[in-house]
Amino acid sequence: MTGEFTAILKWDDGWWIGWIEEVPGVNCQERTREELIETLKATLSEAIEFNR
């Protein structure tokens, strides 16, 4: 599983919440947008590695 993925980011009640649209289970929550993006990247990478 490689290529481009769609990250959905939302601000909700003091938290940034995000998920990867194409990969169920890849969702994260962080205090800053930058932290959320980094956490989503790491979680997506783990999901791809796990599903090889």
N, C-alpha and C positions, 0 to 999 in steps of 0.2 A: 504494500500500500504506500505509494509515493505520489507526489504531485502537489496540486494546490488544494487547500481546504478552506472552508468558510468559518471564520470565528464570529460568533455573535457576542457582543459586549453590551451590558446594561448596567446602569447606575440604579441601585435600589436601597434606600434607607441606610445610607452610609457605607455601602459595600459595592464593589464592582463584581458583577456576576457574569460568567461567560461559559460558552460551550462551543464545541466543534460540531457543526451541523451534520457532517457526513459520518461521524463516528460516535455512536451511542456510548454513553458512559464517560466521555471526556468532557467534564464540566468542573469548574473551579470558582473560587470566591476569594477575593483579596481586597485590601484597603485602598490600593492605588491601581490605576489603569495599567501602569508599567509592570507592576508585580503580577497582575492578572495575565497579561500577555506572556510573560516569561513562564509562569506556572502552566498555562495552557500549552505552550510549546513543549515543556518537559513532559507533561501528562500525555500529550499526543505521541511524542516519541516513545514513551514507555508502552503505550497501547499498540503502536505499530510493531515494536520489537516483540511484544508478548504474542501477537497474532501472526508471526512469521511461520 
